[in-house]
Amino acid sequence: MALFVWVVLQCAAHYGFVLIFSLFACLLRLWGLAAGLTKRKRSQREREVVIVGGGFAGAYVAKALEDCFRVTLVDNKDYFEFTPSVLRTIVEPNHVNSIQIRHREYLNLKRSRVVLDSVTDVRADHEIGFDYLVLCLGSTYSTPFKASSVIISNRGETLSGCFQDLSAAESVLIIGGGIVGVELAAEVAEHFPHKDIVLVHSGPHLMNGRGTVPPKASAYARRWLESKGVRIMCNERVVEFGTKDCPRFVTDKGTTIEASLAFLSTGIVPNSSFLRDGLLAPYLDPKGFIMVNSHLQLRHHPNIFVCGDVIAVDEEKLAQTAEKHAAIVAKNIHLLARTEDTGAATVAASSKEKVDVDPTDAKLLGKAKDVEATSNKGDLIAATRPLGLAVYDPADLPILISLGKYAGALTWRGWALTGFLPAVMKEFVEWKVMSAYRR
């Protein structure tokens, strides 16, 4: 120790006390962090976390927990995909390579495993055991019809594969004028300026679903699309769907639309149908979204967390929202495990089943018969837990809307910025996210 102090003093004499002691403090800090991580790994190494779904939420949780837990990621596809850019793949099929990365490439396979499969149920005698379960089931668009000429706008692999069909189509119909429908119409209009493109929207204004997109951004998007030749039909809903042999669509006002190819971008439904007859059925709201408490747990199953599009929270279903959920869930799993290690809570780790105690007095988010519920943000924030779990605040987040490659809109809490800069910002976000997964 005396020798160490002598070395520090000699270095200080040559390089200055401030610099040397700053470096020394940094080393001590890193040493402490390393010691803390080592201790946490040692105490939590045997706990199993199963994550269902490898989208924004599932991938984030897996990366955040794999150093301290044994992680199993169950997904029906073998890659993570930057979903905000999937629409670009329909006009630039090769772009799919820039927005996808295999789960096995960003996860540490010494600590994690990937199961390519679909989950069919959650039971006490489950096939894959867990101490903590995270459901990141995502959503899709409802398909109340069987029409080979209609394409669901939700995955890059699907969209990039229909480039040839789009190129050959004389006319294109886009059903739904929300954010996805507007962005899709913009991509098609920019790359195929001579095609007959029609966008049908049931609302009075584009992107007016929850009122989070201000009128300035909505009006800008409409002007931009119409300048590219897109015909926009608001306050109409497609009720009759064409087929490949008879590509004729009819709205509720009797308007007939001839379209060689149609894209559906409306009617989001959660991927939770397999839960309706099982253990978690009481937690589904009438639309199939999963109700959670303020810590994103199931109320009577505190070791089961939910995040992403599937949760019953009134907010925009966005990639950044899913990541925000995931950060809360990862933090709370760490906190629960740490609390259990200190003996402040008891978990049935030997059976790796559900925990039967209710750990929180937080109210459920969502609405269902005989279930206490709240959508009030004040009640949500106030519903804290003695163990100090993180609370999710469903506050509005900034939204980036792209209109082709060189235009777009940035909106947040009634404010909007339109033009070239938002388009550049969205490209940067894509690069930043994918770079983080490729490190």
N, C-alpha and C positions, 0 to 999 in steps of 0.2 A: 504493500500500500504506500509506504514511504517513497519507494522508487517511482510509483505512478505519479504521486504528487510532484516529485522533483522534475519528472519529464514534462508535466503540464506547465510548471513554472518556467522551465527553460524555453518551451515553445512560446509561452506568453511574452517572454522577454524579447524574442525575435519577431513575433508576428502581431503582438498587441493583445492585451488582456481581453478586450471586448470580443474580438473575433474568436479567440481560442475558447473562452468560456461559453460563447454562444454555441459553438460546435459541440462542446462538452455537454451542454444542456440538451441539445438535439439528440446526442447519442444516448443520454440517460432516458429521454422521452421514448425513443425507439426501443430501447432495452425494456422499458416498462410495458410498452404496447406488445412487444414480442412475448414477454412473460405472460401477459394477460391472455393473448391468443393461444399460447401453448396450454395454459391452464384450462381455457374454455374448450379447446379441442379434446383434452384429456377427459374432461367431465362429460362431454356431449357426444363422444365419438360413436357410441352404440345406438343412438337414437335414429330412427328411420323416418324420413319425410318422403311422402309420395305426392307428386304433383301431377295433376291430370290436365293436360293441355300445354302445348309448347309455343304459345303466341307471346305477345309482349309481357303479359303478367307471369305466365308460367316460366318462361326463360329467365326473367329477372329474378324470380324467387329461387330458381335452381342455382343460378350463379351466386346469389347472395348467401346461400346456406351451405353450399357443398364443402366449404372448408371446415365446417363445424359439425355437420351431420352427414349421415349416409342418405343420399338423395336418389330417388327413382323418378324419372320423368316419363310419364306415359303419354304418348301422342300418336295420332293416326297418320302423321306425316313425319319424315325424318329430318326436318329442317325448321329453323326460325326464319320468319319472313317479315320484312319491313312493310307492313300492310298499307301505310299511307301512300306508298308508291306503286301498289299493284296495278293501278289503272294505267300507268305508263306502259306496262308490258303488252297491252293489247295493240299498241301501235309500234312499239319497239320490243319485240319478243326477247331479244338478247339481254334486255335490261333486267330480266329475272335473275340472271347470274350475279348482278350487283346487289340485289336486295334479299338474297337467301344465303344462309350458312347452315350446314348440318349441325345438329345438336352435339354430335360427337366431337366436333371441332372446337367448340367453345367451352365444353364441360371437361372437367378433370375426371377421366374414366377410372382413376384409382379411387375416387371418392363417390362417383356418380355412375348410374347406369341408365340407359335409354331403352324403353320398351315400346316397340312400334305396334300398337294395338288400340282398340277402343274399349273404354270402360263400359260395362253393362249394368253395374249395380254397386251400391255401397252397403255392405252388411257386416255383422259382427264376425262372421266366419269367412272373411274376405280372402281371396286368393293371394293378394299381395298385402302383407301386413304393414302396419304403419303406427308410429307414435303420433305423427301429425299428418293430416291430409289437407292438401290445398287444391281446391277445384277452380280451374281456370278454363271453363268449358267453351267460352266464346259464344258467338251467335252467327246466324245466317239469315238469308232472306226467305220469307215464306213463298212457297210455290203451290198455289191453289189450282194448278193446271199442269197438263202434260203436253208441252209444245216443244218440239225439237228445234224450233227456230228461236227460242228464248234462252238467253244465257244469264246465269247468276253471276253478279259482279262482286265476288268475294275472295278469290284466290288467284295469285299470279300464274300458277301452273295452268289453270283453266283459261284465263284470259289470253295468255301468250300463245296458247294452242289454237285460238280461233282467229289468228291474224289473217290467214288465207281466206276464211269465210268473210271477214270484214272487208278485205280488199276487193272481193268479188261482189259484195252486196251493192246494189244500186241505191237503196234507201235504208235508213237506220232509225229505229224507234228506241228511245230511252224512257223507261217507265219509272218515274220518281224524280222529283226535283229537289231532293235534299243535297247535302254536301257531296255525297258520292255520285249522285246523278249529274250534278253540275260539273264536277271534275271529269267525269267520263265523257260527257258531251263535249267539253273543251278539248280533251285529248283527240277525240275523233274528228272534230271540226278543224283543228289545227293541222292534222296530218292528212286529212282527206277533204280539202276545201270544196270539192265539186260534188260531194255526196248530198243527197236530200236527207237532212237530219231533223227529227221531230222529238221534242222533249215534252212529255205529258206529266203534269204535277197537280195533285188534288188540292193543294192549298192556293191562297191568293197571291203569294209571293214565293220566290225561290228560297230554299234553305230556311224556311220559317217554322220548322217543327217545334222547337222548344223556346223560341224567342231569343236564343243566345247569339244569333247572327244579326247584327244591326241592319236597318234598312239601307244604309249607305253601301254596305258590302253586297247585299242582295241586288240592289239596283245596278251596281257596277258589274256584277256577274251577268245580269240579264243583258245589259248593253253590249258587253264583250261577246257573248254568245250570238246575239242577233247580228252583230257586225260581221260574224263569221258565217252567217247564213242559216243559223239554227232557228227553226220555228218552235216557239214556246207556247204551250197551251196550258194555262192555269185554270184552277177550279174545275178540272175534269179528271175522271178516274177511269182507267181501262177496266172494262168488265167482261169483254169477250176477247179471247186470245186466239191468234191465228196459228197455223201450222206451217211446216215447210212447204207443203203442197198448196196451201191456201193461206198466204201470209196477210191476212186481213184482221185488223184489230178495231174494236168498237168501244167508245167511251160511254159513260153513263148519260151523256147528253145526246147520244146518237151519232156522234162524229165517227166517220170511218177513216182509218189510216192504213194505207198499204205500206208494208215494210218488209224488206227481204230478211232483215235480222233485227232482233229486239234484245235489249238488255234490261234486266230487272234490278232495280236499286231502291226498293222500298219494302216496308213491312218486315222489320227486323224481328226475329224470333230467337230465343235462347236455345242453346244446344243442351237442354236438360230433360228431354222427353223420357229418357231411360230411368229417371228418378221418380216418376209419377206413382209407381206402385211399390216403392221400396221404403227403406228406413227414413229417407230424407223428404218424403212426400209432404209432410206437414209444413215444410219450410218453403214450398213453392207458392208464389202468388198466382192469381187466376191466369196470368199470361205465361207462367212458367219460369219467371225470374226467381232467383233464390234470395230469400230474406235473411239479412244478417244483422248483427248488433253493431254498435259503434266501433268495435275493434275488428270488424269483418269476420267474426266467428258465427257459427250456428249457436243459438242460445243455449241449448242443453247438450251440446257437443263441442266443448271449448277447444278440443284439439282438431277441429275441422274448420278450415278457413275457406273463404270464397273471394275471388277477385276477378276483375275484367268485365266484359259485357254482360255476363250472366247475373250480376247482382241486381237486386231490386232497389236501385237508388235512382232518383229522378235527376239525371245528368246526361250530357252528351256521351255517347259511346265512342270514345276516342282512344288512340294508342297511348297518349300521355296520361289519360285517366287510368288506364289499366296499369301503367307503370307506377302511378301514385298509390294505387291499391296495393301493388306488389311490395312496395317499400314498407308500407304499414304492416303487412302480413309478415314479412321477413323479420322486421324488428320485434314484433310481438311473439313470434316463435322463439327467437333468442331470449326474450325476457321470460317467457314461460319456462323454458328449459333451465335458465339460470335460477329461477325461483324454486323449481323442483329440486335442483341440486342442493340448495341451501335448506331444504326441508320445509319450506313454507307452503308447499302444495304437494298433493299426492296424485300420481298418475299410474294407471294400470299398465305399466310398461311390459310386464311379463306376458300379458295376454295380447298386448298391442291392439287393444280395442278402443271403443269410444269411452270417454270419461263420462260418468253418470252424474256428476255434480254440476250445478249451475255456477260458474265462476264469476258472474257479473250481474249487476242490476241494470245494465244498459238495456234500453228498449230496442225492439227489432225495427229495422228499416223496411218499409214496404207496408202493404195492407193485405190482410187475409182474414177470413172469418175466425172468430175466437182467438185471434192473436193480437196481443198488445202491439201497437205500431205507432210510429211517429215519422213525419217528414219534416218536422221543424228543426232547423239547424241549431237553434239555441238549446233545445232539449238534447239533441245529439251530442253537442260538445259538453254539456253538463253531465252526461251519463258516463262518468269516469269510474275506474275500478281501483280498489285499494292496492293492488299489485302494480299499478302504474303502467298498464298497457297503453300503447299509443292509440289515439282516437282519430278516426277518419273524418275529415271535414270536406263534404262534397261541394267545395267552392268551384266556381267557373274557372276554367283554365284558358289560356290563349289558344286560338284555333288558327291554323294555317290552311288556307284553301288555295289550291293551284288551279290556274286557268291555262293549261298548256305549259310550255317550258318557260315562257318569258313574262307571264302576268299572274297575278294572284291577289289574295286579300288576307290580311292579318286582323283578327278581331279579338276583343277582350272587353267584357263588361260594358257593352254599348259603344265602344270605341272601335274605329276601323282605319286601317292603312291599306291602300290599294295601289296596284301598279307592279313595277318590276321587282322592287325590293322584297316583297313577301315570297315571290318565286325563288329568289336567290336564297332566302332564309330556309325555305323548305328543302332545297337541295343540300344545304349545309347540315340540317338536322338529319337527313338521311345518311350523309357521309359520317357524321359524328356517331350515330347509333351503330351503324355497321362496323365502324372502326373499333368501337368498344368490344364488339363480339369477336372480332378477328384478332385481337391482341393475344 
